[in-house]
Amino acid sequence: MATNNAVNTTLSGQTGTGSFVGSTSPTLVTPALGTPASGTLTNCTGLPLSSGVTGQLPLANGGLNANLTASNGGIFYSTGSAGAILSGTATAGLALLSGASTTPSWSTSPPITQVNNVVITSTQTYTPTSGMVFVEVTLVGGGASGGGCTSTSSSCGIGSGGGAGGTCYKRYTAVQLGATAAVVIGTGGSSPAGGSAGNNGLASTFTPAGAGAVLTANGGTGGLNTNAGTTGTLAGSAGGSATNGDTNVTGSAGGYAWLNFAVLAGSFGGFGGSSEIAEGGANVISGIASVNGLAGAGYGAGGSGGACAGNAGSATGGAGSAGVCIITEFISK
């Protein structure tokens, strides 16, 4: 077979050196192929991705079906038809929030990592724990005492129940709360002597140093009384109101009291009003005796009224219980 050199002068447009190329299974060494009209590259290797590939690789072929720009700290996610990147955030500690079937987002505040409960039973200044994001405050006013009473050998005495303190529920952000809050805890109404009406509970207040509203949970109203009566009833006294909470709950009223000497020679003291978190004093019943009212339990509950009948005696009303402030702190550290 003639060589390139032998026929060089007879070939038009000859380029390169070496052997002639046959049509079946030739081996080429560093040829410049130009732009072929067609071809199949199944068995080719060494294709450079940076310069040898154009367009977007579909999801079905293991690609993202998108042109993406990297973001430091960004998050890969799927739009349903292509891959995407949620740009990173300059604020450390933020949580990733699901967008359901739409784009996710970063939270606007750090995630909660700790929850504390603070129970305040006396007047003081509250300082939140470091890292507090928001707090939920429950404030309860003082419960009132039930009415006291006296009787004679031919009469009865009764006291109606004292009202419970009101309750505020409120959430404050760190900005709304400020650096501290002044907390005043309302005392419960003290037990009255026999023959005297019950004493009111006092208000609890929560005053933040920040821009948040001041809470007031008022105390309940003291129970009424009837001395040396022969028949009749007494209405229980009202519970305290509450203001400026996200939710405000009026305390429960005290219970009715009843007496009837002519028929039963007995009397019935009214129960104390229950607060949102504690029960009032239970009602008491008297035959020919004197029975003191019972104190309210827990926080902010009213005391029950006393009862006496058919003797020259007296019964005291049950004391109301003091209010309370319960603070739940939500902290990020």
Summary of the structure (lengths in Angstrom):
residues: 333
radius of gyration: 42.7
end to end distance: 85.3
largest distance: 151.6
contacts: 1283
relative contact order: 0.19
helix: 5%
strand: 30%
